[in-house]
């Protein structure tokens, strides 16, 4: 099956710093999504981005499907950005999204 | 507000006592799914439903049951819970299909089986 690898596994930042999270996947996909799991456990959908670039406030994401990777950019990080960021992919015949193991982000003030 | 609603948020029970975790969505989504999240194992799919009366097993279905009698509801049933089912559970839905739509999650249910 498709493998999804996220890097780095852990990231510690000072408030105001920028960061880039990476998601590599091992095969062609038709769906890629980024999620944020906050410290209370809730999973929030950040982006649905099978290809191209999208921006939402301080967050942006780029997926290069032909090269099988996606990047999530967080600019001017805030303490509320802390949590785990998951990348998940889907393929045409699939019945579920396949999740990476996540990047744990800690932002301190 | 468009949302997926799960209840309860926290649940502590004892081995063998049947329980149901409810899930409801108000977006008229066809596809619904249950996941469990465990440290080191990530998110794994338990069951999914492509539409009313259509359900199928995911990666870890043992010990669970589901039903989809109405489009909006997709309850998860543990007939005889065991300690290895202690986990964080999520219900999720998409408009149509499993892998080509934006996935929306409920707030999660933290289950402890003693």
Boltz contact constraints between the chains, C-beta under 6 A:
constraints:
  - contact:
      token1: [A, 30]
      token2: [B, 100]
      max_distance: 6.0
  - contact:
      token1: [A, 31]
      token2: [B, 99]
      max_distance: 6.0
  - contact:
      token1: [A, 31]
      token2: [B, 100]
      max_distance: 6.0
  - contact:
      token1: [A, 41]
      token2: [B, 108]
      max_distance: 6.0
  - contact:
      token1: [A, 42]
      token2: [B, 107]
      max_distance: 6.0
  - contact:
      token1: [A, 43]
      token2: [B, 105]
      max_distance: 6.0
  - contact:
      token1: [A, 45]
      token2: [B, 102]
      max_distance: 6.0
  - contact:
      token1: [A, 48]
      token2: [B, 102]
      max_distance: 6.0
  - contact:
      token1: [A, 90]
      token2: [B, 99]
      max_distance: 6.0
  - contact:
      token1: [A, 94]
      token2: [B, 99]
      max_distance: 6.0
  - contact:
      token1: [A, 95]
      token2: [B, 48]
      max_distance: 6.0
  - contact:
      token1: [A, 95]
      token2: [B, 98]
      max_distance: 6.0
  - contact:
      token1: [A, 96]
      token2: [B, 45]
      max_distance: 6.0
  - contact:
      token1: [A, 96]
      token2: [B, 58]
      max_distance: 6.0
  - contact:
      token1: [A, 96]
      token2: [B, 98]
      max_distance: 6.0
  - contact:
      token1: [A, 99]
      token2: [B, 42]
      max_distance: 6.0
  - contact:
      token1: [A, 99]
      token2: [B, 43]
      max_distance: 6.0
  - contact:
      token1: [A, 101]
      token2: [B, 42]
      max_distance: 6.0
